[in-house]
Amino acid sequence: MLQTLRKAGGSLVMTVPRVFVEQNGLNDGSQVELHLSGKKMTVEVPSKPRYKLAQLMAEMPEGLPRVEGWDEMPSAGLEIG
């Protein structure tokens, strides 16, 4: 695919094809990673981190405050059913 570079301030910019944006769920403000090798530049969408509950719980500080009566509160929201 051939792209035309345009001047924007002191830099050159190019557009990202819509099909790439849609395939990768990108929008204004999304970050991508550029890999440079000589005359070649590739664009990669970084994968989103995947967390496991055990990992998240291991990072929690000790002694978090507990809400009194939490277990006795009535259901509210979409879990009712």
C-alpha angles and dihedrals in degrees: 000000000000118000130188118225118224130198117247112173107307094338139074118234137191133191126251113233114251093233090059091048092050095043091054101037093242127162141167107313096022115139125228131183121238121208115199124197117163107296093350127091123180128190120218129185106222115235117247114252116257117216131197120213091238090056093050093046091050089059094052115108118243120257101031112177114261121218109237114234094014093134092052098049116116119250116268132179133014095337089076109097 
